[in-house]
């Protein structure tokens, strides 16, 4: 048997092993982040239950993004000494607590605070997982692993919303939150059973100094700063688009009914198929061109949202989702490759920037929508994506 005949089965076994591991990573991501957007699917029912305005309920539901940003920065400052595997599964166990309590509260203030607590737990697990993947996979595998994690995130956007709507409609809101608490515990068990225990190499900081010094290295790196900015701008556009396009879908001439509006979640399905390709895109054309091309696709999608035709608008929404999720996966992978030290800090800062962008997008685009209109929103969102493409010029292809 020739050397090449020996190599080919080895490559196939490695690819199969990677595929199995990446599948587990995607499921962990799904179970980690499924609570984040699922609650948006039951907003009308929550408005009735709490007897508050849609704006107040929307703010309370999205309060989780504040927790996400806050915990991301906390892990960036103090996460170097945290055992990755234990930190992830413990965060998911802790996540089940506020999720369970959401099924019991009738106070809108308590509801908002519990959503913040959910964000804190989800963000901690998310950030530590990104650091874990970067530290336990080769440079070749890391981008694929991180793309699998983002794919799980995309799946949580789609299936989480559908599951939440179906369970709440059939069994009630309280059962809905208890169901998601059970999913959190399943995620914790999966992490405990499948991820390797991390070694003791993770000290308080890379150089033995104060943990709070960990953030200085990532912020001093121009490529990482660019990735942080790109993450901010990506979720700015994603939240700004998918929050306020709903008002266009129910207005004339599209005039969707509430039931038909629920079917719009299927626009996330193509993203589940394309996001795993982020690693190949980055390897083939480089992170700079990869972010530019994928966000260029999202800009095309934004322009389609101005059409008076429902199929065209749905196609535009799909393109925005495909482009932004692909760009996020590329940027996330680049953060892990570039941050050779202080990966937890770099991942935490990226996550904090990412979710801060979501908060900013919700606020800014909402003001534009109320004061000027949807066309101005689309124009503003396109400008933001152009800014992200410009920021991507600082990214360099890996030398290895």
PESUL-V390097 format. One record per residue. N is the residue number from 1. RES is the residue in three letters. SS is DSSP state (helix for helix, strand for strand, loop for the rest). PSI is psi in radians with two decimals (* if undefined). NEAR is the number of other C-alpha atoms within 8 Angstrom. Layout:
BEGIN
N/RES/SS/PSI/NEAR, N/RES/SS/PSI/NEAR
END
This chain:
BEGIN
1/UNK/loop/2.33/4, 2/UNK/loop/2.90/5, 3/UNK/helix/-0.70/6, 4/UNK/helix/-0.56/6, 5/UNK/helix/-0.51/8, 6/UNK/helix/-0.68/9, 7/UNK/helix/-0.69/8, 8/UNK/helix/-0.84/8, 9/UNK/helix/-0.61/8, 10/UNK/helix/-0.76/8, 11/UNK/helix/-0.70/8, 12/UNK/helix/-0.71/8, 13/UNK/helix/-0.71/8, 14/UNK/helix/-0.73/8, 15/UNK/helix/-0.71/8, 16/UNK/helix/-0.73/8, 17/UNK/helix/-0.74/8, 18/UNK/helix/-0.74/9, 19/UNK/helix/-0.70/8, 20/UNK/helix/-0.81/8, 21/UNK/helix/-0.73/8, 22/UNK/helix/-0.61/12, 23/UNK/helix/-0.74/9, 24/UNK/helix/-0.72/8, 25/UNK/helix/-0.73/12, 26/UNK/helix/-0.69/14, 27/UNK/helix/-0.71/11, 28/UNK/helix/-0.75/13, 29/UNK/helix/-0.76/15, 30/UNK/helix/-0.83/13, 31/UNK/helix/-0.38/12, 32/UNK/helix/-0.72/13, 33/UNK/helix/0.09/11, 34/UNK/helix/-0.47/13, 35/UNK/helix/-0.36/11, 36/UNK/helix/-0.92/9, 37/UNK/helix/-0.17/12, 38/UNK/helix/-0.63/15, 39/UNK/helix/-0.42/11, 40/UNK/helix/-0.45/9, 41/UNK/helix/-0.30/11, 42/UNK/helix/0.41/11, 43/UNK/helix/-0.82/11, 44/UNK/helix/-0.71/7, 45/UNK/helix/-0.64/8, 46/UNK/helix/-0.63/9, 47/UNK/helix/-0.74/12, 48/UNK/helix/-0.77/8, 49/UNK/helix/-0.74/7, 50/UNK/helix/-0.20/9, 51/UNK/loop/0.70/6, 52/UNK/loop/3.01/8, 53/UNK/loop/2.85/7, 54/UNK/helix/-0.65/9, 55/UNK/helix/-0.74/6, 56/UNK/helix/-0.76/8, 57/UNK/helix/-0.67/13, 58/UNK/helix/-0.71/10, 59/UNK/helix/-0.74/9, 60/UNK/helix/-0.74/12, 61/UNK/helix/-0.73/11, 62/UNK/loop/0.03/9, 63/UNK/helix/-0.33/13, 64/UNK/helix/-0.53/15, 65/UNK/helix/-0.52/14, 66/UNK/helix/-0.76/13, 67/UNK/helix/-0.66/15, 68/UNK/helix/-0.83/18, 69/UNK/helix/-0.74/16, 70/UNK/helix/-0.82/10, 71/UNK/helix/-0.61/15, 72/UNK/helix/-0.76/18, 73/UNK/helix/-0.63/13, 74/UNK/helix/-0.74/10, 75/UNK/helix/-0.61/15, 76/UNK/helix/-0.66/16, 77/UNK/helix/-0.65/13, 78/UNK/helix/0.15/12, 79/UNK/helix/-0.10/13, 80/UNK/helix/-0.59/17, 81/UNK/helix/0.01/9, 82/UNK/loop/2.23/8, 83/UNK/loop/2.14/10, 84/UNK/helix/-0.95/12, 85/UNK/helix/-0.84/15, 86/UNK/helix/-0.68/10, 87/UNK/helix/-0.64/12, 88/UNK/helix/-0.91/15, 89/UNK/helix/-0.57/14, 90/UNK/helix/-0.63/9, 91/UNK/helix/-0.67/13, 92/UNK/helix/-0.62/16, 93/UNK/helix/-0.78/11, 94/UNK/helix/-0.60/9, 95/UNK/helix/-0.57/14, 96/UNK/helix/-0.39/13, 97/UNK/helix/-1.02/9, 98/UNK/helix/-0.53/12, 99/UNK/helix/-0.72/14, 100/UNK/helix/-0.75/11, 101/UNK/helix/-0.47/9, 102/UNK/helix/-0.46/11, 103/UNK/loop/-0.21/12, 104/UNK/loop/-0.38/7, 105/UNK/loop/2.57/8, 106/UNK/loop/0.15/8, 107/UNK/loop/2.21/7, 108/UNK/helix/-0.59/9, 109/UNK/helix/-0.80/7, 110/UNK/helix/-0.69/9, 111/UNK/helix/-0.84/12, 112/UNK/helix/-0.74/13, 113/UNK/helix/-0.66/9, 114/UNK/helix/-0.59/12, 115/UNK/helix/-0.66/15, 116/UNK/helix/-0.76/14, 117/UNK/helix/-0.69/12, 118/UNK/helix/-0.77/14, 119/UNK/helix/-0.69/16, 120/UNK/helix/-0.79/15, 121/UNK/helix/-0.78/14, 122/UNK/helix/-0.77/14, 123/UNK/helix/-0.72/14, 124/UNK/helix/-0.82/15, 125/UNK/helix/-0.73/14, 126/UNK/helix/-0.84/11, 127/UNK/helix/-0.77/14, 128/UNK/helix/-0.57/16, 129/UNK/helix/-0.74/11, 130/UNK/helix/-0.73/12, 131/UNK/helix/-0.72/13, 132/UNK/helix/-0.82/10, 133/UNK/helix/-0.71/11, 134/UNK/helix/-0.55/13, 135/UNK/helix/-0.31/7, 136/UNK/helix/0.07/6, 137/UNK/loop/2.65/10, 138/UNK/loop/2.93/8, 139/UNK/helix/-0.63/8, 140/UNK/helix/-0.68/7, 141/UNK/helix/-0.43/9, 142/UNK/helix/-0.76/14, 143/UNK/helix/-0.72/14, 144/UNK/helix/-0.69/13, 145/UNK/helix/-0.76/12, 146/UNK/helix/-0.62/13, 147/UNK/helix/-0.66/16, 148/UNK/helix/-0.67/14, 149/UNK/helix/-0.75/14, 150/UNK/helix/-0.60/14, 151/UNK/helix/-0.72/14, 152/UNK/helix/-0.63/15, 153/UNK/helix/-0.79/13, 154/UNK/helix/-0.76/13, 155/UNK/helix/-0.63/13, 156/UNK/helix/-0.58/17, 157/UNK/helix/-0.77/12, 158/UNK/helix/-1.08/12, 159/UNK/helix/-0.58/8, 160/UNK/helix/-0.76/13, 161/UNK/helix/-0.81/15, 162/UNK/helix/-0.76/12, 163/UNK/helix/-0.76/9, 164/UNK/helix/-0.81/13, 165/UNK/helix/-0.73/10, 166/UNK/helix/-0.80/8, 167/UNK/helix/-0.77/12, 168/UNK/helix/-0.67/13, 169/UNK/helix/-0.61/8, 170/UNK/helix/-0.75/6, 171/UNK/helix/-0.18/8, 172/UNK/loop/2.86/9, 173/UNK/helix/-0.72/11, 174/UNK/helix/-0.78/10, 175/UNK/helix/-0.59/11, 176/UNK/helix/-0.87/13, 177/UNK/helix/-0.62/12, 178/UNK/helix/-0.62/11, 179/UNK/helix/-0.76/8, 180/UNK/helix/-0.53/12, 181/UNK/helix/-0.69/13, 182/UNK/helix/-0.68/9, 183/UNK/helix/-0.66/9, 184/UNK/helix/-0.77/14, 185/UNK/helix/-0.61/11, 186/UNK/helix/-0.72/9, 187/UNK/helix/-0.73/14, 188/UNK/helix/-0.75/14, 189/UNK/helix/-0.69/9, 190/UNK/helix/-0.74/9, 191/UNK/helix/-0.82/12, 192/UNK/helix/-0.63/10, 193/UNK/helix/-0.45/6, 194/UNK/helix/-0.54/6, 195/UNK/loop/2.48/7, 196/UNK/loop/2.55/5, 197/UNK/loop/2.31/8, 198/UNK/loop/2.69/7, 199/UNK/loop/3.08/6, 200/UNK/loop/0.24/5, 201/UNK/loop/-0.22/4, 202/UNK/loop/1.63/11, 203/UNK/loop/-3.13/9, 204/UNK/loop/-0.61/12, 205/UNK/loop/2.83/14, 206/UNK/loop/-0.53/11, 207/UNK/loop/0.18/4, 208/UNK/loop/0.08/7, 209/UNK/loop/-2.88/8, 210/UNK/loop/2.42/8, 211/UNK/helix/-0.58/11, 212/UNK/helix/-0.22/7, 213/UNK/helix/-0.17/10, 214/UNK/helix/-0.54/16, 215/UNK/helix/-0.32/13, 216/UNK/helix/-0.70/7, 217/UNK/helix/-0.95/9, 218/UNK/helix/-0.69/13, 219/UNK/helix/-0.34/9, 220/UNK/helix/-0.21/7, 221/UNK/loop/2.12/8, 222/UNK/helix/-0.67/8, 223/UNK/helix/-0.72/10, 224/UNK/helix/-0.70/13, 225/UNK/helix/-0.69/11, 226/UNK/helix/-0.74/12, 227/UNK/helix/-0.69/16, 228/UNK/helix/-0.75/12, 229/UNK/helix/-0.70/11, 230/UNK/helix/-0.76/13, 231/UNK/helix/-0.78/15, 232/UNK/helix/-0.84/14, 233/UNK/helix/-0.58/14, 234/UNK/helix/-0.88/15, 235/UNK/helix/-0.46/15, 236/UNK/helix/-0.84/15, 237/UNK/helix/-0.73/13, 238/UNK/helix/-0.89/13, 239/UNK/helix/-0.76/12, 240/UNK/helix/-0.65/15, 241/UNK/helix/-0.96/10, 242/UNK/helix/-0.12/8, 243/UNK/helix/-0.85/8, 244/UNK/helix/-0.24/11, 245/UNK/helix/-0.41/9, 246/UNK/helix/-0.63/9, 247/UNK/helix/-0.56/7, 248/UNK/helix/-0.62/10, 249/UNK/helix/-0.56/11, 250/UNK/helix/-0.18/12, 251/UNK/loop/2.86/9, 252/UNK/loop/2.54/7, 253/UNK/loop/-0.09/5, 254/UNK/loop/-0.81/11, 255/UNK/loop/0.91/8, 256/UNK/loop/2.54/10, 257/UNK/loop/2.83/7, 258/UNK/helix/-0.67/7, 259/UNK/helix/-0.74/7, 260/UNK/helix/-0.56/8, 261/UNK/helix/-0.59/12, 262/UNK/helix/-0.58/9, 263/UNK/helix/-0.27/7, 264/UNK/helix/-0.39/8, 265/UNK/helix/-0.35/10, 266/UNK/helix/-0.21/7, 267/UNK/helix/-0.26/11, 268/UNK/helix/-0.24/14, 269/UNK/helix/-0.82/9, 270/UNK/helix/-0.56/9, 271/UNK/helix/-0.55/14, 272/UNK/helix/-0.48/12, 273/UNK/helix/-0.56/8, 274/UNK/helix/-0.53/10, 275/UNK/helix/-0.64/15, 276/UNK/helix/-0.25/11, 277/UNK/helix/-0.02/11, 278/UNK/helix/-0.72/15, 279/UNK/helix/-0.73/13, 280/UNK/helix/-0.69/7, 281/UNK/helix/-0.81/11, 282/UNK/helix/-0.67/12, 283/UNK/helix/-0.63/8, 284/UNK/helix/-0.78/6, 285/UNK/helix/-0.02/9, 286/UNK/helix/2.72/11, 287/UNK/helix/-0.62/16, 288/UNK/helix/-0.93/13, 289/UNK/helix/-0.56/10, 290/UNK/helix/-0.83/13, 291/UNK/helix/-0.73/14, 292/UNK/helix/-0.78/10, 293/UNK/helix/-0.76/8, 294/UNK/helix/-0.67/13, 295/UNK/helix/-0.48/15, 296/UNK/helix/-0.68/10, 297/UNK/helix/-0.69/11, 298/UNK/helix/-0.61/14, 299/UNK/helix/-0.74/11, 300/UNK/helix/-0.74/11, 301/UNK/helix/-0.72/14, 302/UNK/helix/-0.76/15, 303/UNK/helix/-0.57/10, 304/UNK/helix/-0.36/11, 305/UNK/loop/-0.20/13, 306/UNK/loop/-0.15/10, 307/UNK/loop/2.63/9, 308/UNK/loop/0.09/8, 309/UNK/loop/2.25/7, 310/UNK/helix/-0.81/8, 311/UNK/helix/-0.67/6, 312/UNK/helix/-0.74/11, 313/UNK/helix/-0.75/13, 314/UNK/helix/-0.67/11, 315/UNK/helix/-0.70/11, 316/UNK/helix/-0.74/14, 317/UNK/helix/-0.69/12, 318/UNK/helix/-0.74/13, 319/UNK/helix/-0.68/13, 320/UNK/helix/-0.77/15, 321/UNK/helix/-0.80/13, 322/UNK/helix/-0.87/15, 323/UNK/helix/-0.78/13, 324/UNK/helix/-0.68/14, 325/UNK/helix/-0.67/12, 326/UNK/helix/-0.78/15, 327/UNK/helix/-0.68/14, 328/UNK/helix/-0.75/11, 329/UNK/helix/-0.70/15, 330/UNK/helix/-0.80/16, 331/UNK/helix/-0.72/13, 332/UNK/helix/-0.79/12, 333/UNK/helix/-0.65/13, 334/UNK/helix/-0.60/11, 335/UNK/helix/-0.81/13, 336/UNK/helix/-0.65/15, 337/UNK/helix/-0.67/11, 338/UNK/helix/-0.61/8, 339/UNK/loop/1.41/11, 340/UNK/loop/-0.48/7, 341/UNK/loop/2.80/5, 342/UNK/loop/0.81/14, 343/UNK/helix/-0.65/11, 344/UNK/helix/-0.69/14, 345/UNK/helix/-0.80/17, 346/UNK/helix/-0.76/15, 347/UNK/helix/-0.68/17, 348/UNK/helix/-0.74/15, 349/UNK/helix/-0.71/13, 350/UNK/helix/-0.81/14, 351/UNK/helix/-0.71/15, 352/UNK/helix/-0.74/14, 353/UNK/helix/-0.74/13, 354/UNK/helix/-0.89/16, 355/UNK/helix/-0.46/14, 356/UNK/helix/-0.63/12, 357/UNK/helix/-0.65/14, 358/UNK/helix/-0.74/16, 359/UNK/helix/-0.79/12, 360/UNK/helix/-0.73/9, 361/UNK/helix/-0.73/15, 362/UNK/helix/-0.77/12, 363/UNK/helix/-0.87/8, 364/UNK/helix/-0.87/8, 365/UNK/helix/-0.56/12, 366/UNK/helix/-0.75/11, 367/UNK/helix/-0.73/8, 368/UNK/helix/-0.72/12, 369/UNK/helix/-0.78/12, 370/UNK/helix/-0.63/7, 371/UNK/helix/-0.58/6, 372/UNK/loop/-0.79/7, 373/UNK/loop/3.07/9, 374/UNK/helix/-0.67/10, 375/UNK/helix/-0.72/7, 376/UNK/helix/-0.63/10, 377/UNK/helix/-0.83/11, 378/UNK/helix/-0.74/13, 379/UNK/helix/-0.77/8, 380/UNK/helix/-0.74/9, 381/UNK/helix/-0.67/12, 382/UNK/helix/-0.71/10, 383/UNK/helix/-0.69/8, 384/UNK/helix/-0.71/10, 385/UNK/helix/-0.63/14, 386/UNK/helix/-0.71/9, 387/UNK/helix/-0.68/9, 388/UNK/helix/-0.68/13, 389/UNK/helix/-0.70/12, 390/UNK/helix/-0.74/7, 391/UNK/helix/-0.56/11, 392/UNK/helix/-0.20/15, 393/UNK/helix/-0.32/8, 394/UNK/helix/-0.20/9, 395/UNK/loop/2.45/10, 396/UNK/loop/2.61/9, 397/UNK/loop/2.54/7, 398/UNK/loop/2.51/5, 399/UNK/loop/-0.32/3, 400/UNK/loop/*/2
END
